Amino acid sequence: MPKPALPPDTRIISSQTPESAAMVASVKRALRITPVLNRLTYDNADDIRAVFSELIGQTVDESFSLIPPFYTTGGENIRIGRNVFINQNCTMYDLGGIDIADDVMIGPNVSLMTSGHPLDPEQRRRCVTAKPIVIEKNVWIAAGATIIAGVTVGENSVVGAGSVVTRDVPANTLVAGNPAKVIRPIGGDCAPCPARDCP
């Protein structure tokens, strides 16, 4: 029986290859930088932005905010828009690429996992597979959610706390559960929060 074709955006990195060596070097680089980041406190916002910019190889906007600790397997495949907030203890395995648009909020203990291994036990240790994750504008990913490789979370959507997202999330929807399913559309049905109650 033929094996199913992999999606065209899937990266396959075989062990003991130059690409594998580059991946390991990227992990080591991240493991040198993240301890520096994780010693900083929320009051050190400028230093956090500077170290995070070094980690991802791109200067983040001054509206970017992160509460350490933060963990990643590389960092250089993360792209961050403006006015993005990342809460504490988030993990981003970015080998496949992570694109986070403007105005995204990411809760504590969220994991964005672009990489994994083949299911076949004979192949599992022989390579790493990776697919991109895209988080579109104005998304809120609530505490403890996990987003799996290859997923796009559509604009304005909300991922409920503790969800495991294995498929694309349509724009303007609330998803929740394991695996995450659409709960309902979201939009203009909520009363605006009073200014005094908003962060």
BELMOGI-V441470 format. One record per residue. RES is the residue in one letter. PHI is phi as a letter, one per 20 degrees, with the letter a starting at -180 (* if undefined). Layout:
RES,PHI / RES,PHI
This chain:
M,* / P,f / K,f / P,f / A,f / L,f / P,g / P,f / D,e / T,e / R,e / I,c / I,d / S,f / S,f / Q,l / T,c / P,g / E,f / S,f / A,f / A,f / M,f / V,f / A,f / S,f / V,f / K,f / R,f / A,f / L,f / R,e / I,e / T,f / P,f / V,f / L,g / N,f / R,e / L,e / T,d / Y,g / D,f / N,e / A,g / D,f / D,f / I,g / R,f / A,f / V,f / F,f / S,f / E,f / L,f / I,e / G,m / Q,b / T,f / V,e / D,f / E,f / S,e / F,f / S,c / L,b / I,d / P,f / P,e / F,c / Y,c / T,b / T,e / G,b / G,o / E,f / N,d / I,d / R,c / I,c / G,e / R,e / N,l / V,e / F,d / I,c / N,e / Q,f / N,m / C,e / T,c / M,c / Y,e / D,d / L,g / G,e / G,o / I,c / D,d / I,d / A,f / D,f / D,m / V,e / M,d / I,c / G,f / P,f / N,m / V,e / S,c / L,d / M,d / T,e / S,c / G,a / H,c / P,f / L,f / D,f / P,f / E,f / Q,e / R,g / R,e / R,e / C,b / V,d / T,d / A,b / K,c / P,f / I,d / V,c / I,d / E,e / K,g / N,m / V,e / W,d / I,d / A,e / A,g / G,m / A,f / T,c / I,d / I,e / A,g / G,n / V,e / T,d / V,d / G,f / E,g / N,m / S,f / V,c / V,d / G,f / A,g / G,m / S,f / V,d / V,e / T,d / R,c / D,g / V,d / P,f / A,f / N,l / T,c / L,d / V,d / A,a / G,o / N,c / P,f / A,f / K,c / V,f / I,e / R,a / P,f / I,c / G,r / G,e / D,e / C,d / A,f / P,f / C,f / P,g / A,g / R,f / D,e / C,e / P,f
